[in-house]
Amino acid sequence: MAGHRSLLAVTAHPDDETFIFGGTLARYAAEGVEVHLVVGCLDDRIDGSVRREELQCVSETLGLASVTVLDYEAPALAGDLSDSRVSAVAELVREAIERIDPRVVLTFDSTGGTGEADHILMGRATATAFESTVSGDDHDQQATKLYVGHFGRKLMRFGTNVLRMTPGRDPRRFGPSGGVDLVAALDASPSATTFIDVRRHLGIRRMAVDCHQSQLLGAPWVLRRYERLPAGVRGALFRREVYARVWPPAPTGLREESFFELGAPSDLTDDT
């Protein structure tokens, strides 16, 4: 499909690109890769102009080549994971993929990473859109690739353990309405294949996090504390952002450190 070094991240809401993929996007933009972002919808609980300003701040901070907001109707989508809804959103994502023509597409796995319905919707829609744009013969390293964000088991276990120790917090009932089961998401997450070293880019990621003040102000205490960790501490604890390769199908035991370069280091595990 594409021959140039370009990457497209497809997310549900503003802030997903930073909290989930931020270090990766910052790294590849700094390395000269064209990095694009597609966001499903703005958060209807917050003034849309505020979210757009925050996205503009993130775009400038991370060095994104473009930002597209699909702007589907979020309230109508809440909890709606029907085939018809997935297909409708997939068509919007497909148009973006064909326009941008990326070498690499990033999105959510089947759990949405956190179990949130909109995350699951965008992950399914992106997978459907991607399948419609690739050839079944594109199994080589030059084919367009699809990856899903993994968080890494080390980070997920850290988060669930902190929540268990925090009064009034339950990792099985996370989020504004308590509808997110982080433990189930951890158990259902796919095996990691790809480990992107982001240590040198955590400072930029932190600046992008600061762009999302509307989210930080209402975030759980544990998330605010985690995001305020100094870059050096984060780099020591969580030096890599972790992904699972969906397409081309990953061979058993694959461990790679780049979306674009060949190589399979042997010292990387799901706990990295």
Secondary structure, 3 states (H helix, E strand, C coil): CCCCCEEEEEECCCCHHHHCCHHHHHHHHHCCCEEEEEECCCCCCCCHHHHHHHHHHHHHHHCCCEEEECCCCHHHHCCCCCHHHHHHHHHHHHHHHHHHCCCEEEECCCCCCCCCHHHHHHHHHHHHHHHCCCCCCCCCCCCCEEEEECCCHHHHHHHHHHHHHCCCCCCCCECCCCCECHHHHHHHCCCCCEEEECHHHHHHHHHHHHHCHHHHCCCCHHHHHHHCCCHHHHHHHCCEEEEEEEECCCCCCCCECCCCCCCCCCCCCCCC
